[in-house]
Amino acid sequence: MKPDSVIVLFMEGDTECEFYKALIDFLRKVNGGRLSSFIECQVLKGVGNFCTKAERILQKDLMNRPKYRNLPFKVIL
């Protein structure tokens, strides 16, 4: 099954990122190695200008990647 959307998790620090990566790996294992969405973890390194940093990463990096180009995005802050 081809992923039908992109879920972007924006987080403050590296510890949260490691937790979510472990959770994603567990979900993949439980679901036979596949998920119905691409999942991107993005660390913003602190809470200053959190929304501005997240918007810039989303628009200038993630939305321009060829494999994500025609997919809807779901953003979690």
C-alpha positions in Angstrom: 0.0 0.0 0.0 1.4 3.4 -1.0 1.3 6.1 1.7 -1.6 8.5 1.1 -0.4 11.5 3.3 2.5 13.0 5.2 2.3 13.4 8.9 4.8 16.0 10.2 5.6 16.0 13.9 7.3 19.2 15.1 9.0 18.9 18.5 11.2 21.0 20.8 14.1 18.7 21.4 16.1 15.6 20.5 14.7 13.5 23.4 11.1 13.9 22.1 12.3 13.0 18.6 14.0 9.7 19.8 10.8 8.8 21.7 8.6 9.4 18.6 11.0 7.5 16.3 10.8 4.5 18.7 7.0 4.7 18.7 6.9 4.9 14.8 9.3 1.9 14.6 7.0 0.0 17.0 3.9 0.9 14.9 5.6 -0.3 11.7 6.6 -3.6 13.3 3.0 -4.2 14.6 1.6 -3.3 11.1 3.7 -5.6 9.1 6.4 -3.1 8.2 4.1 -0.5 6.6 2.1 2.5 7.6 -0.5 4.3 5.6 1.3 7.7 5.8 4.9 9.0 5.6 5.9 10.3 9.0 8.5 13.1 9.4 10.0 14.1 12.8 11.4 17.6 12.8 13.3 19.0 15.8 13.0 22.8 16.2 15.6 23.2 19.0 13.7 25.2 21.5 10.3 27.0 21.8 11.4 30.5 20.5 9.6 31.3 17.2 8.2 27.7 17.2 5.4 28.3 14.7 7.6 30.4 12.4 10.3 27.8 12.3 7.8 25.0 11.7 6.1 26.9 8.9 9.5 27.7 7.2 10.6 24.0 7.4 7.2 22.8 6.1 7.0 25.2 3.1 10.7 25.4 2.0 11.8 21.8 2.7 9.1 19.2 3.1 6.5 20.4 0.6 9.2 20.6 -2.1 10.4 17.0 -1.7 9.4 15.0 -4.9 8.0 12.0 -3.0 5.6 14.3 -1.0 4.7 16.7 -3.8 1.0 15.6 -4.4 0.2 14.4 -1.0 -1.8 16.2 1.8 0.1 17.2 4.9 -1.1 16.7 8.5 0.9 18.8 10.9 1.2 18.1 14.7 2.9 20.8 16.8 
